[in-house]
Amino acid sequence: MAARCLQLAALLSFFSFSGALPFPLGPETGKSPTCGYESCHATQPDMLNVHLVPHTHDDVGWLKTVDQYFYGDRNDIQHAGVQYILDSVVDQLLKNPDRRFIYVETAFFYRWWRQQSSSMQQTVKQLVEEGRLEFVNGGWCMSDEATTHYSSVIDQMTLGLRFLNETFGLCGRPRVAWHIDPFGHAREHASMFAQMGYDGFFFGRLDYQDRSQRMGTKEQELLWRASESLTPPMADLFTGILPNGYNPPTGFCWDQSCDDPPIRDDPELEDYNVDDVVNRFVAIANSQSMVYKTNHIIMTMGSDFQYENANLWYKNLDKLIRYVNAEQANGGKVNVLYSTPSCYLQELHRANSTWALKTDDFFPYADAAHDFWTGYFTSRPALKRYERISNSNLQTCNQLEVLGGPDSRKGPFGEGDSQTLKEAMAVAQHHDAVSGTEKQHVANDYARRLANGWQRCQVLVSNSLAALSGSTAERIYCDNLNISVCPLTEASKKFSVNVYNPLARPVSYPVRLPVNGSSYEVTDANGKPVDCQVLPVSSSTQEVRRSRGSALRELLFQVEAPPLGFTTFSVSLLKDGPLPASTSPRTPTSIQNKFLRVTFDPDTGLLSGLSNLETKQSIKLTQNFYWYNASDGNNAHSDQPSGAYIFRPNSSTPFIISSSAMTESFQGVVVQEVRQVFSPWVSQVVRLYSDRRELELEWTVGPVPIGDELGKEVITRFDTSIKTSEYFYTDSNGREMLRRRKDFRPSWTLRQSEPIAGNYYPINSRAFIKDEEDQLTVVTDRSQGGGSIHNGSLEIMLHRRLLYDDVRGVAEPLNETSDIFPEGLVVRGVVLLSLQPPPRAADAHRPLAQQVVLQPLLSFTEGELHPDTRLEFSGLQAALPPAVHLLTLTQWDEDSLLLRLEHQFQRGESKVNSEPVTVNLQKMFSTLKLLGVSEMNLSANQWKDEMKRFDWTPQTDEKPLLKAFQDRSVWEVTLRPMEIRTFLLRVR
């Protein structure tokens, strides 16, 4: 194809990318490929066409680790070996050119591909180019949709799709998104898939009541309008709900793991059954066609880890197709064919019909009256937090690889890389990973992979910071600062702290370091003294860190870090000895700074009110901790227990942990703290920093006691004077906010059978309640579940410890322990509270949530720094506008970068920031010379202007016409609310 040339300003040299794809296509095979829609088998317009889709669903970890699944190890847990599936399928596809197979999980295919000979690789390429082997979805994994953050989903999709593009070229690009197993479906996922160029989306699970009503109206195939901000059809996605989850119809499973009889087609032998098979299949097909809209239906012929012996499947499918289609000579009206989801989608598109329009999401999901899959929103809260921290570390690693140049990958501290952490993070997005629905040994493996990836990234980060600062002094990273453990700061009398800020705007950030002295001097990069404060380590911290640290105190100071850059602080011990008295055992009636006042009930020690002094708002606000008694399955209404997936409390009334808290308070120039102890296993620190407009609540929960043999689901609840009228709001994967209403679903009629679990929704980064005057936003540090059960109330589940399995396959109670906590896991986290008038609330919570997701990275150096060390650096010429978030900055190849810029406000949510914003790419970076730019789709596997998708017409309005917006130039790009734009930059 013709190369693309972009004329640069000021007579710069020309720069071109290949006109097809921004990376190599792989070797030519000498003939035009017939993959994708061109490879589909013919159908019969006057018949019922049954599209048989041979597939396997291969979890990237669940009951076994990802490597155990690949190799087929630990078959005592589950018989599954992905390498044998791919071996067997390729062999069987070669035996009949009519056969088809789809594959989804690139993490597995990548492993398998690397082990194949060049001749086998060439054979597989031929199968792909002929459309006989088709990739569907194509991400590194099939991500969870409730507990994943959008930035990590985009990254894992980009990783998988890039491998397919570089290996197979155009024929490796999936046309269809395929989420057959995730437990509910997020609107933001649909929006992202649309922006990645997918023509359609198929999934298997939705609420049983929703499915029943859609079957009655033939609306199991619909058009999902997945954004209130993006102009249709940018985020419109055709969505199909599969008929049997992702399993074959009853009686037609021919895998070695199944018990259904094969097709016995020799009339000379006993038990000839062709007539019976044909009649049963035709009956099932006709029945299925009654609840779908066109004369095309789809059947998923496969399931979990099937096709290890693909001959069993294909031999029987060949016969099924032959014998059913033979009935057409006798007037039969059913036509069966090997197919793929994209071929099926193409026939639906050709029907030129109109489709029901959906604008909400598919949460929460229930598969029976008392079986709501809302527990996994919180399951394994420590892993959920570690995944979020790992994403922040990965983005920092990616950015510093770019800013530090080639020296970052190989420098004074050795060879580092970001790829190991990229792959670990991609695996962690799997719907049985960050979701918390895996076995314990698998959860441990996910965490180990993230830790190993971060170790590789630390070398890269150290090399990069050495190149940027000019100092090769050893850097130390302290990953246990949340429990006041850092051997260097605990023992050193003089050290420096490098604070790297991965956001494209300056941030003010409180630093808390474990120390043992009583007085310190802290100076900034200009040598100016910085206010600091020393506090005793709390009793709860001393308890949870066990023997991992010896610090008696914490040093606190506030840092101002430049955008996409670092600053350095020097810390010197001034005095050892006891601390001067700064504590009061009595609960203060209030604490306040110039922005907020927080009041407490002096009798109970609990929060009683919150005031915004700038806007002159005040609300009543009480907060406490409770636990729901988890059902053990011995309930009069249902035998369903709570488990890793399902939340099923025995009662709608939670047990209060304590109606009062023992308190002690500390006052200082940096922070005011009220430490609350509710029980031996629940405590909290209320913190108000001197220059912050939000209130920090750091909670510590565990070990959750089970001596009474009761499983417990622990929540914190905020009860306010806000008049919510049963409405509350949660985010979708960290981006757009969705309105929720108690006991209500926007697009179908709910018969509520679980008043608590049936009103829980995923909270990925924030939730809020509001009325005309006040909005209270709660920003979380990980994905959690929550809801508004009472007017003016918002509750969030923090921890779960359960004694029974919920019979959804994991076969293990969610009862987490560890070597450090053999009596039960202790979890610590933070929520931030922001009180604002509703028109101004997003201006506060949008940047606040991004700051929690992408936190500054601290590194430490012992002793004095060399006088020539550069103490401050910014990779940007100037901070980006408040509405713009730098989502991705990563090395793509030797001389090109991938950049994503995001408008982080929704349409209409801010009077100031919900307007289009223009950014000049050439004036962004301080150290990079941009030579060329080309825009890509969201997943960076197509040129943006070549991305063409099927048009679909909704029933409820006219077909939308996307208005074309023109940038001022190739360098000056305009972002509209909720728009993400992806660029490949050629740099020097």
N, C-alpha and C positions, 0 to 999 in steps of 0.2 A: 504494500500500500504506500501511497505517497507520504513522504515525511511532512511533518507539520513544522512550519517556521514561524516564530513569533518575533516581530520587529520590536526592538528595544529602544527606549528613549535615549536621546543624546548620542545617536549613531553607534550604540554598542554593537558588538558582533552578534550575528544571528545564532539562535540556539534552537535545536529541534529535538523532538521526541518522535519515536515511531508513531505513525498515525493510528495504529490499532491498539496497542497496549504499551504501558510504560515499562515493560521489561521483556526479556527474551521470550519468544513463543515456543521454543523447542524445535527440533529438527523437522524439516519438511518430509512428507511421506510420498510426494509425487502425484497426489490426486486430491481433488477437492473433497473436504470432509462433508458428510451428510448427517452431522450430529444435530442435537437440539430438535426444533420443531420439524425440520426436514426429514428426520429419521422415523417419524411416527408411522405406524401401520395404518392402512386404510380402514375406514369404518363404513357402516351401512346406514344411510340416512333414514330408512324406513323401518329400522329395527331398534331394539334395546341393545345398546353397545356396552358390554361389561369389560372395563379396563382392569386387567389383572396386573398388579404391581408387585413383583418379587422384591423383597427387601429384608434387611436385618436391622434390628435396633441394638446398637452396641454402646452400652453405657461406658463413658470414660471414667470408670471407677464407680462402685456402688457396694456390692457385697465383697468384691475383690478389688485390689488396687488396679490402676490402669495397666501396669506392666504384667500383673498376674492374668488379667483378662486377655492381653495381647498374646502371651505365650501359651495360655491354657493351663497355667499353674493353679494349684489349690482347687482342683476339681472336687475335693471333699466339701467345699463350700457351695460351689455352683459349677456345673459342667459348661464351660465356655472358653473358646480359644479363637480369637479374632484372626490370627494368621492363617489358621486352617480354613476359616470361612472364605477369605479372599482367595486362597489357593484353589479351593474347590469351585467357587463361583466362576473364576476365570476359565478353568478347565471345562466347565459345563457350557459356558457361553460359546466357546469355540465349536461345540458340537452341533449347534443349530443357530443359524443366523437370525431366526425369528425371536429368539429368547432375549429378554431384557433383564437388567438388574440395576437397582439404584444404590448408591452408597453415600453416607452422610458425614461420618465423623472423621475429619481430616487428620486428627491426632493419631488415629490408628492407621489410616491409609499411608500416612507419611512414614511411620515406622516400617510398615510392610514394604513399601516402595524401595526404601534404601537397601533392603536385603535382597532385591531381585537382580537377576543377571540382566545385561543389556538387551539380550534377545527377548527375555520375558517382558522387560519394560517396553520394547517396541511392539510386542503383541498386545499389551494392554493399551498402548496409545492407539493402535488400530481399532480396538473395541470401542474406545472413547470416541474416536473420529466417526465411527459408523453408528453412534448412538445406541450401541448395545449395552454398554456400561455408561451410566449417566450419574454425575454427581448432583446431589440435591442438598440444599442448605449450604453446605460447604465450609462452615466455620470449623475451627479447631475442635469444637464440641457442639452439642445441642444445649444451649445455655438455659439456665433457669430464668424465669421471667419475673418472679416476685422479689428475689433477694439480690439481684445483680444491679450494679450501677452502670448507667449507659456508656460511660467511657470505657469500661472494661469489656462490655459486650462488643462495642465497635472494634476494640483492639483484637479480640479473639476471632471475630469474623474476618478482619483484615489479614490476620496471620494465616488462617486456613485458605482463604480465597487467593491470597498471593501465591501460595504453594501450587494450587491448582492451575492458576494462570501461567506461572513460569514453567510448569511441567507439561501442560496439555494445551496451552493457548486458548483460543476462543471456545473450543469444545469442552474445556474444563470449567467454563463459567456456568454455575447453576442458574436456572431460570425461576426456580420455585424455592421458597422457604418452607421448611418441613420441621415442625415442632410437635411430634406425635405423642411425646410423653410428659412434658412439663405440666405442672399441676395448677392450671389457671394461666391466663394470658394477658399480658400487659399492653396497654395502648401504645406506650412508647416503643415497645419492640416492633409493633406493626409499622409505626412511623419510620423507624430506622430501616426496616426491611424495604419499605417503599423507596426510601432515599438511596438504598444500595442497588436499586434497579430490578428487584424481583417483580415478576409479573403476577405472582399469586402466592398464597400462604395456605398450608394445610396443617390442621392439628387434630389430635385425637380426644382430648379431655375437655369437657365443659360440664357445668352443673346439670344434674339429672333433670331438674325441673325446666331449665332453659332448653335442653335438648328435646324434651317431650313437647314443649310448646312450638319449637321450631319444626319438628317433624309434622305437626298438625298443619302448619302454614307453608310447608315446603320452603323454609328459610334457613336451611342448614348450609346454604351457600349464599354469601352476602358480600356487600362492599363495606369495608371498614374504613371510615374517615378518622384517621388516627391523630389528628392535631386540630386544635381550635385556632392555631396561629398561622400555620403554613397554608398558603393558598392552594385549594384543590386544583388538580389531583396530586400535588406533591407528596402528600402523606396518605393518599387513598390506596388501599390494598385489598384486592379480591381475596376473600377468605373462605375456605371450605372446611367443613367439619366432617371428618371421616366416619364411616358407618359403624365400625366395630372397634373403636379406639384405634389400635394399629394392628389388630389380630386378624386372622382369616375368619370367614364365616364359619359357624359351628359345623363340624363334620368334615372340614376341608383343610385340615392341617396335616401336611405330609412331611414334616421334619422328623429327624431321628428322636427329637424330644417329645413327639406327639404320639397319641394312641389311635388316631383315626385310621380306618382301614384304607389300604391302597385301592386303586382302580384295578379290578380283576377282569380283564377284557378277553380272556380266552374262553369261549363258550364250551369248549371241551373239558375245561377244568371245573372243579367244585367252586361254589360261591361266586359265580359270575354276577357282577353287580353294576354293569354299565348303565342299564336302564334306571336303576335306583339312583345312581349318582347323578345322572342327567336330570331326572325328575326333581330331585331335591335341590340341585343347583338352580335350575330354572325357577323353581318356586321361591327360593331365597332371592334371586335376582329380581323377580317381578315384585316381590314384597318390598325390597329396598327401593325400587323405582317409584313406589307410591309416595315416598317421603322426600324425594328429590325432584328437581324442577325440569330437567331435560331428559332426552332419551339416551343419556350417557351416565353411567354410574361407575364408581371405583371400588375395588376390593384390594385390601392390603394382604398380600400372600406372604406372610412371614411374621416374625415377632422377635423377642429378645434373643440375641446371639444365635439365630437360626441360620441354616445353610452351611453348617460345618461339613455336612455330607450333602452337597447341593443336588447330587444325582437323584435323591429321593424326591425332592421337590419338583425338579424339572421333568422327570420322567412322568410323574402324575399330572403336572400342568399341561404337558404336551397332549396327553390323552384327553384331559378335560376339554381343552379347546377343540380337539378333533371331533370328539363325540357330540358335544353340545352343538357345534356348528353343523354337523352332519344332519341334524334335525331340521335345518332350514329347507332341505329338499322335500320335507314332509309338511311344510308350512310353518315351521318354527320361526319365531320372531326375536330370538335372542342371538346376538353375535358376540363371541368372546374373543379377546385378543390380548397378547402380551403388550404391556404399555408401561408408561412412566407417569409421574404426577404432571410433568410438563405437557405430555401428549394429551392427557385428560383435560388439563387446563385449556389447551388450545381448542378442544371441541366445545368447551363451555363458552369460550370467547366467540367462536364461530356461530353459536346459537343466537347471538345478537339480541339478547334478552335484557330486561332491566332487573336490578337486584336490590333487595332490601338494604337499607343504609343503617349502619351502626356507628355511634359516636362515643359510647362508653367503653368499658373493658370487660374482661371475663373473670373477674374476682368478686367474691371468693368462690372457690370450686367445692361442691359437695357431690359425692357419688351415692348418697342415701340420706334419709331424713336427719339422722343424727351424726353424720360423718362428714364434717367440714374440714377440709385440708387447709387449716389456718394456723396449725401449730408450727409448721416448718418455717413460717415467717420469722420465728425467733430461735428455732432449734440450733444448738451448738453456737451460742453467742460469742464464745471466745474465738472460734474459727472465723465467724463472720467479721469480727473486728480485725483479725490478723489478715484476712483477705483485703480489707479496705486499706490497712496500713501498707500492705504490699503493693497495692495499686499506686499509692502516693510515692513509695520508693521507686517503683518502675518508671513513673513519669519523670521523676528527678533524674534517674539514671539515663533515660532517653535524652533529656534536655542537655545534660552535661556531656554526653557523648558528642552531641552536635557542637556545643559551645567550646569544648576542650579540643576538638579536632582529633586527628589520628593518634596524637599522644595519649588520648584517654583510653584507647584500647590496648596500647602497649606502651608502658611508661615506667617510672621509677618503682612502682609497687607491683610490677608484673603484668600479666595479660588478664584483662577483664572483659566481660561481655554483658550485654543486656538480654541476649537471646534466651539464656537459661531461665531468667525470671519471666520473660515474655511467655514462654511455653508453660511455665508453672502457673502463671496467672490465667492463661487461656484454659488450661485444664480445670482450674478452680471455678470457672464460670459454669461448669457442667451442672445439670439439674439434679444431680445427687452429690454435689460437692458443697459449694457455698450455701446451698439449701439446708444442709445439716441432716440429710436423710440417708447417709451412708453408715456402714458399720464403723465401729470405733477404730479399728486398725487401718481402715481406709482414710478416715479423717486425719489420723496421725500421718499417713503418707502424703496427703495434700499439704499439710503444714510443713513437713520435711522438705518437700519440693520448693515451697515458697522460701524457706530458710536457705536452702542451697542456692537458689537463684539470687537472693539478696547478698549472699557472700560473694558471688561472682560480680555483682553490681558494685559492691563496696570497693573492689579493686579499681574498677573503671572510674567511680566517683573520686577516689583518692588521686588517681592519675590526672583526672580533669582539673580538680581543684589545685593540684600542684602546678599544672600548666598555666592556669589562670592567675594564680597568686604568686608564682615564682618560688614557692617554698616546698621542699621535698621532705619536710619533717613528717614523721609518722602521724597518721590520723586514726583516732579511735572512735568507734560508733557504739553508743550505749542504747541497746534495744529494750532495756527494762526500766526506762525512766518513769513509766507510769506507776511503778512500785518503788521508786526512789533507790534504784541500784545503778551505780556507775563507778567501778573501782577507781578510775582516774580522778574524778572530781572528789571522791570520798577521801583520797589519800594525799592529793597534791596541794602544795601551798601556792603554786602559781600555774595557771593554764590559760589557754585561749579557747574560745567557742566560735566556730564558724557556723553561721546561720544561712542556709541556702533556701531561698523562697521560690517555689516552682510556679507561682501565680504571676500573671503579667501586669500586676499592679502592686504598689507597696503594701506591706502588711505590718500591722502592729501585733506582736505575739508575746505572750507571757512564757518565759523560760523558768523551769523549776529544776534545780539540780541538787542531788544528794551530796551533803557536805557534813563535816564534823566540827568545823570552827564556829565561832559565835559572831564574828564580824569580818566582813569582806569589803574590798574595793572593786568596783566594776567600772571599766572605762570602755568607751565605744571606739570605732575605727579612727576617730579624730582625736583620741586621747582625752575626751571629756568624760567626767564622772557621770555615772548613771545611777539613778535611785535604785536601791536594792533593799532586800528585807530577808531576815533569817527567821524561820519558824521551826518548831520541833516537828519531827516526823510523827504522823498520827499513829495511834495505837492500832488501828485497822491495817495500816500499811506495814507496820512492824510484824503483824500477825501473818499477812498474806505472803510476804517475801520470804518467810521462814529463814533459812540460813544463807540466802543469796546476797545479802548486803549488810553493811554495818553502820550506815549513816544514821546519825541521831537527829539530823536537821536537814532542812531544805533551804537553798538560796534561791530567792525569786528576784527577777528583774524583767523589765519590759524591753523588747527589742523592736526596732524599726528596720525592716529588711527591704532592700530595693527590688524592683520587679525583675523576675527571671535572673536573679543574681544573688550575691552573698554579701554579708557584712561580718565583721569580726569583733568580738569583745574579749577583753583581757580581764581575768579574775585573779585577785591576789588576796591571800589570807592576811587579815590584820590582827586577829586576836582569837586565841582559844579560850576555853573556860565556859562557865554557865551562861545561858541567855538571860538578859534582863527580863523581868516580868512583863509580859505583854498579853497575858491570857486572863480571861475571866470565866469562872465556872458557871456564871449566871447567863441565861439567855438574854441577849440584847433585845430591846423592843424593836430596834430597826438598825439596818446598816444602809449607807447611801454614799453615792459619789455625785458628780454634777449631772449625771444623766438619769440614774435610777434610785428609787428608795424601796427597800425590801423590809417588810414588817414581819414580826414573829409574835406568836402567842406566848407570853411569858410563863403561862402555867403549863403548857404542853411542849414548848420548844419547837413547834411546827410553824411552817410558813403560814402567814395569815393575809398578806396583801402584797401587791406589786404596783408601783407607780412610775410612770415615765415623766420625769420632771421637765423635759423639753416641751412635750406636747400637752402637759397638764392632764394626763390620763391616770386613773386609778381603778384597779379592780380588786375584788376579794379573790384571794388565791390560797387555797389550802392544798397541801401535797402530803401523801403518805404512801406506804407500801402495804400490799395485800398479797394473798395467794389463793388461787382457785384449787380446790381439791380435784385432782385429776381422776376421771372415771377409771375404774379397774375392769370394766366390762360386765360387772354384775349388777346392772341397772334394770329396773322394772320396765323401762321403755326400750332399751337397746342393749346389746352385748358388746357395743363398740367402746374400747378403751382409748384414752389419750395415748399418743405415741409420737414418734419423730415427725410424722406427717400431720396427724389429726389432733385437733384441740377439742376436748370434750370434757368440760367441767361437770362435776356432779350436781352443782347448784349454781344458780344465777347470782348468788351473793358471795363475794369473796370474804375470806377471813382476814381481819386486820392483824398485822404483825405486832403493832403496839400503838396505843392511842396517844403516846407521848414519846419524846426522845430525850435522852441525856445529852446535854450540850456543853461545849466549851467554845469560846470565841477568841479571835485574834484580830487586832487592829494594826495596820501598818501603812506605809506610804505606797506600797505596790498593790496590796490586796487586803480585803477584809474577809475573814473566814468564820463561818459558824459550822462546827463539826457536830454532827448528830449521830447518836448511836441508838438504833431502834431495838436491836436484839443482838445476841452474840453472832448472828449471821447476816445482819443487814445494818449498814451504816451509810452515811452520806456526808459530803462536805459541800456547803453552800458558799460559793466564792463570788465576790464582786470586786473586779479589778478597777483600778483608779480611773482608767481612760476608756472603759468598755461600755457599750450600750446594751449588752446582754448579760444575763445572769447565768452563771455556770453551776450545774449540779453534778458532782462526781459521786456516783453510787457504787457501792461494793456489796455484792450479794453472794453468799455461799460460805461454807458448804451447806446446801439446802438440807435440813434434817429429814431423815426418813425412818427414824426409830419408831415412829407411830405407824409405819407401814402405809403411809399415805403419799402418793405422788403429788408434787406441788408445782404450780405454774405461777411464777412470781411476777407481779405487776407493780408499777408505780402509777398513781392516779392524781390528776390535777383537777380539782373542783373549783369553778370560778363563778363569778356573777355575770358572765357573758351570756346573753340570751341567744342560744344557738338554734332553737326551733328544730332540733333533731338533725341538723346538718353539721358536717365537718369535712375537712379537706385533707387528702393525702397526695404525695407525689407519685409519679409513675417513673420508676427506674432513675430517680434523681432529677427529672426534668419537669414536664408540665404537671400542674396540679389538677386533680380531679375532685369534683364535689361528691360527697357521700351522704347518704341519708339512712337513718336507722330503719331496719326492717323493710328495705325498698331496693328494687333494681330498676334502672331506667328503661330497659328494653324488654322486660318480661315481668309477669306477675308472680311475686314471691309468696309462697306459703311458708312462713317462718316456723321452724321447728327447733332451733337452737338459738335462744335470745342473746347469748354471749358470743359463742364461736361463729355464728352466722352473721355477726356484725363486725368481725375483725377483717382488717385489710392490711396489705403490706405497706410499711412505712420505710422507704429506702433512705431518705435523707431528711425529711421533715413532714410535719403535719400541723394543721392549725384549726382553731375554732374562732369564730368572729360573729359580731353583730354590726349594727350601723356605726357604732362608735369605736369599738375595740377589737383588735385582733391579737390573739396570743399564739405565737408560732413556736413550736418545739422542734429544734434541730437535733438530729441524732447522729451518733458517730459510727453507726453500723445499721444494717437492715434489721428491722424488728416488726412485730405485729402489734396492732392496736386498734382502738375504736372509741366511739363516743356513745357509751351505753345510756348515759343520763344527760339531760340538757345542761349545757355549761361545763361538761366534763370531758376529759380526754385521758384515756389510759393506754399505757404502753407495756407490753410484756418484755421483761428483762432476762429471765432465766427460767429453765424448765428442768425438772428432775423427775423422771417417771419410772415406774416399776414394772410396766407391762408393755409388750409389743402391740402395735395397733393393727397388725395383720394386713399390712400392705407390702410385705415382701422383705423388709430389712431383717426381720426375725431377731430383733435385739431391742431391749428396752433402752430408752434414752436416759442412761444413768452414767453420766460422765465422771470419771475419776482419773487420777494421774499419779506418777511417782511422787510428785511434790504434794498433791492433794489426794491421798488415798481415801480420805473420808468424804470426798465429793469436791467437784470443781468450784473454785471461787472465780467470779467474773467481776471486772471493774469497767465502768464506762462513764460517759459524759453525755448529758443533754444540756442544750443551751436554750434559754427562754428569752424571747423578744416580744415586747409589748409595743404596738404601734397602731395608729389609725389605719384602717384597711387600705386607703388609697396610697399610703406610704410604706406599707408592710413589706412588699416585695423588694423595695430599695434596700431594706435591711437584711431580709432572709436569703436573698439570692447570693450576694457575695459571702455571707456568713457560712452558708452551706458549702460553697466551693472551698472556703478556707479550712473547713473541717475535713473535706475529702482530700485536699492537697495541702498537707501541713508542712511547715518548714522542716528541713533536715538539719540536725545538729551533728557536728563532728568536733572532736576535741584534740588539742595538741598540748603536750606537757611542756612546761617551762616557758621561757621567753622566745618569741618569734624573731627571726632574722630581721634586722632593720629595713631590708629591701623588700620585705614581703608586702604584696598588694593586699590591703585589708578590706577593700570594698570593690564590687564589680556588678554591673548590670549588663545582661545580654541584649537589652532593648535601648533604643535611643530615647524613648519616652514610654511611660506607662500607657497601656491600651485604655480606651474609654471604658467607663464603668459597666456599660452594657455588654462589652466584648470579653469573652473568656478564651484564652489560648488553651485549646483542648489537647492538641497533639503537636509535639515537635520532636521528630525522631529521624535518625539517619536512615535513608532508604537504600542508597548504594554509595559508591565511593565519592561521587560529586553531586548527589542530589538528596534533598530532604523532603519529608512529608510533613505538611503543616495543616492543621485544622483550626479554624477560627469559628467561634460560636457566639451567636446572640443569645444571651442567657436569660432574657426576659420574655414572658408571654405577651401576646397582644393585649393591650388594655389594662395590664396589671400595674403599670407605673405611669404616672403623668410625665415623668422625666425620661425614663429609660426604655419605654416601649416604642421607641421610634427607630427608623432605620439609622444605621451608623456606617460610616465609610472609613476604611483603614487603607493607608498607603503601604503596601508590602515592601517597597524599596526603602521606606523610611522607618521600618520596624527595628531591624537588628543593628546592634552596634559593632559587631565583629564579623559579620558575614556580607560578602559581596554577592548580590543576586544577579545572575546572568540570564535567567529565563524562568517562565512560570507557565504551568498548564493546569487547568482545573479538572478535578476528577470527581467521581461519585463518592458517596460517603465511605464505602469500603475500599476505595482506591484500586478497583480492578476494572474500571472503564473510564474513558474520557467522558467528562460531564456532557459535552454537546453531542456525543454519539450514543448516550444512554436513551434507548427507546423502550417504552413499556406498553403493554396492552391498555387500551382505553376501555373503561367500563361505565355503564350508565346506571345511576341509582334510580330507584322507583320514585323518590320523593322530590327530586328537583331536576332541573335541566343539567345536561352533561356539562361539567365545569370546563371553562377555558382558562388555562394557565396564562396569566399575563406575563409577557416577557419583560424583564427588567434589564436594563443595559448599564453595565459599569461605566464609569467615566473613562477608564483606560484599563489595560491588562493589569496594571499595578494597583489601581485604586478600586478596591472591591467593597461593595455595600452589602451589609448583613441586615436582614429583616428579622422581626421577633421570632425566636426559636429556630432560626436557620443555622445550620452548620455547613460551612464550605471547606472543601478539601483541596489542597494545592500540592503539586509536585514542583519543587523549586530547584533549579540548577544553581549551584553556589560555588564561590571560590573563597 
